[in-house]
Amino acid sequence: MMARPSRAALLLAASLPVWSCRAPVAGGSTLSAGLSPDASATRLPTRYLADRFAVTPVTVDGDTLVLYTDTGGGANMLWESTVGRMRLAIEHLIHGSDTTRLVRLPRLSSAAAIPLPQPGPPFGERFLVPAPRNEAFTRDGFLGRTWFADRVWVFDYPGRSLLLLTRTPTTAAARRVPLGFQTDSAGRRTTHFPRIRIAVDGDSLDLLFDTGATISLTDSALARLADGGPAERGGSFIAQNVFERWRTRHPDWLVIERADRTLDMPMIRVPEIAVAGYVVGPVWFAMRPDRNFHQFMSQWMDRKVEGAIGGSALRYFRVTVDYPRAVALFERP
């Protein structure tokens, strides 16, 4: 979930009916040319953006697309500027008095392809074209929850690569953590937002697994960190009630006030977190109002979440996220 004013647009369609095949990748996922359903793993063309991932497919005409990826994000989108530059045909989907603009991804080169979004409602393989004011982060567009759904992915943070697997790996070195997904009365997944449990300071916390979580540092916060990193980077979020509890219990934990320019919020340096039997740290969490997660995000989760775990924590791991089997496998390189 990107921390920008346009977050609501990025979660657009999250409450619409969503189709779920709940099948292994090799059985029915739609792949672009160049991705073999018989291959055990495909390394996608990737750009690593300070503990976040963008994919960079190339069209048959040689045009490179830069698409931000986000397990905590909503609709798949191509920016209006990209649609214009590539002269893509726009389809209009009418919902009562509302009209949604949609486009299809152009044909991709077999040497640098990515999988298409999953078929089925709300938009299938098509991409939403949002208003220009909602364009953010990467040059060309955005890939969210339905792009990741029903597939097996490897987020290799130390290796700075994103891989698509056709089957679940069997590695003895990995430690497994169950993932939670919201389902309907028939057991079908509704929104494909993964929930994961971690522990901090002896307390268990349910969080959104959010590879797109981004902190946008103020100048003063960037100067305080002095780590040579960019202002926009992968982060993690925590609800205000938990943030204040940490600050009260641990006055020695570093807090930078007005650190995140998105909502003028502070962030806290947690010395260590526990996940999948590993203890890693430090991890920076930016504070968010309780309602952002208790009311807004939790309505699309299988249970209430207290925040989101993103690149500031996941950067220590190679994480395999198996959507069909609802499990994440963590490895330390």
Buried (B, 14 or more C-beta within 10 A) or exposed (E): BBBBEBBEBBBBBBEBEBBBBBEBBBEEBEBBEBBEEEEEEBEBBBBBBBBBBBBBBBBEEEBBBBBBBBBBBBBBBBBBEBBEEBEBEEEEEEEEEEEBBBBBBBEBBEEBBBBBBBBBEBBBBBBBBBEEEBBBBBBBBBBBBBBBBBBBBBBBBEBEBBBBBBBBBEEEEBBBBEBBBBBEEEEBBBBBBBBBBBEBBEEEBBBBBBBBBBBBBBEEBBEBBEEEEEBBBBBBBBBBEBBEBBBEEBEEBBBBEEBBBBBEBBBBBBBEBBBBEBEBBBBBBBBBBBEBBBEBBBEBBBEBBBBBBBBBBBBBBBBBBBBBBBBBBBBEE
